[in-house]
Amino acid sequence: MHTPTLKYGFVGAGFIARFQLAALGQVRGIDVAGVTAVKGAPEFARLAADSGLGDTRVFESVEELTKHVDCVVICAPNYARVEIVEAIVGAVKAGAQLKGVICEKPLGRNVAEARRLVELARSADLRTAYFENQIFMKPVRAQLAQLEPVRRQMGPLALARSAEEHGGPHEGWFWDPTRQGGGVLCDMGCHSIAVGWHVLTPTGKPLTFLEPQEVTADLGLLKWGLPAWREKLLKDRGVDYAKTPAEDFATGMITFRNPETGQLVKAQFTNSWMFEKQGLRLLMDGMGPGYAFEINTLLSPLNLFIGDVAADAIKDAETALEKSTASRGLLAVQHNEADLYGYTDENADALEAFSNGRDALLPWSYGLEITRLVMAAYMSAERKRVVDLTDAATLRELETYVPLIQQGRGAGQLYGSGGMAAGRSRPPGGA
Ligand SMILES: NC(=O)c1ccc[n+]([C@@H]2O[C@H](COP(=O)([O-])OP(=O)(O)OC[C@H]3O[C@@H](n4cnc5c(N)ncnc54)[C@H](O)[C@@H]3O)[C@@H](O)[C@H]2O)c1
């Protein structure tokens, strides 16, 4: 069978763009034809070419890139989303022929931004993909397939719990709530909320079939607000959590209603940047009547042990695991993270959909729904109350709501009425 070819053009050449290259090596039919970025485009182009993914050209602008590819892949920081999509849409309206456009999570820092992206894409009749990789994770899909007959007989899952945690992001802009959109809830809550909603959804029903009813959430600044860690953050990342803090811990619960049966089901999410284990962990489980599933990405079939005497020989612990924090002791290694985390299959889905003139499984309109739930969680934590998503006035308010933390005014919320913790905790090793 003929495999269609889609020419990708990357906007952004940083962490996730490079991770996507590892995924694309496992998908037939996608060429990396171009890249544009503020920093790192030439190195990225070389890496793509050396990986056999195409003759990757460096372009000076988003508009130029758009003219020369079939699909633009937005892997730039959250604060640049709107201007990038305006440039893509401008180029398309001026004649560029795009088959589709992909945007990494989160779609927007708030509902207004996410809605603007959806409207811009509609105005140019663009096919879209919102890259929420965790829905494509093979373990997630395998449990759904394996338990499908059980769910059919016993009834759907009633509770899903999803967590994504690591020790904190790799670039300063992620830590700055005004540029990123918040702290760990904006950055990683979008993943866990999406995957919770998805695994609860009965087989064969649309992504948004289960209707969100209410959200409760609680945020904390449990590690990076302590004096020694605040100083380290300022020194290493240039972000001052004494002035503009963001949450490093988030947890909450979303209640959904099945519109056919009236059954209420719940998705709990937990996210942190204060996770003290080998590296990134995705933990998901679900409970139905008489059955359950559990996924833990730190349980790998491959463990390494590296003793103190041998530890100096390690060059780069992150080759073992994303956001690795240790290079000795008993280490978990994931040999194919790009596939495990779902990057491979989200690209295969975009290729198939765009080649056939369709939106991908997760269109931008879905990304907007996830942004709404993330904002409802911020609202709940900020106001210390349940946010009712069946209330028209609340939904209207969410359209323009910008969390205090995102505005850079989160100190009162995160440090509490007593103000910032003083004194010393143990200074971070190697700081
Ligand atoms: N799905 C996932 O698991 C996942 C993981 C990491 C990041 N992400 C998302 O991907 C996006 C990028 O994150 P990252 O970790 O790669 O960031 P990064 O800081 O490592 O890289 C960002 C890249 O974008 C470039 N850039 C900055 N401003 C730009 C602009 N205006 N126009 C063009 N290029 C610009 C930078 O020069 C750099 O090459 C974020 O939205 C993030 O949320 C998703």
The ligand as an ORCA input file, in Angstrom:
! r2SCAN-3c Opt
* xyz 0 1
  N       3.804     16.883     24.985
  C       4.777     16.969     25.851
  O       5.024     16.055     26.598
  C       5.592     18.214     25.908
  C       6.855     18.160     26.523
  C       7.609     19.341     26.557
  C       7.099     20.505     26.017
  N       5.856     20.521     25.447
  C       5.303     21.768     24.903
  O       6.057     22.160     23.761
  C       6.259     23.547     23.719
  C       7.762     23.844     23.656
  O       8.403     23.327     24.798
  P       9.964     22.962     24.814
  O      10.162     22.168     26.055
  O      10.377     22.378     23.532
  O      10.582     24.416     24.996
  P      12.084     24.874     24.743
  O      12.263     26.136     25.487
  O      13.007     23.720     25.015
  O      12.150     25.164     23.168
  C      11.411     26.204     22.572
  C      11.899     26.450     21.162
  O      11.075     27.452     20.563
  C      11.887     28.498     20.064
  N      11.119     29.756     20.092
  C      10.893     30.600     21.131
  N      10.093     31.602     20.752
  C       9.801     31.408     19.453
  C       9.048     32.115     18.496
  N       8.389     33.220     18.818
  N       8.996     31.639     17.233
  C       9.683     30.508     16.901
  N      10.405     29.785     17.768
  C      10.466     30.236     19.023
  C      13.112     28.495     20.941
  O      14.196     29.158     20.318
  C      13.334     26.980     21.071
  O      13.959     26.481     19.921
  C       5.574     24.101     24.954
  O       4.322     24.597     24.602
  C       5.433     22.928     25.881
  O       4.292     23.014     26.712
  C       5.121     19.400     25.362
*
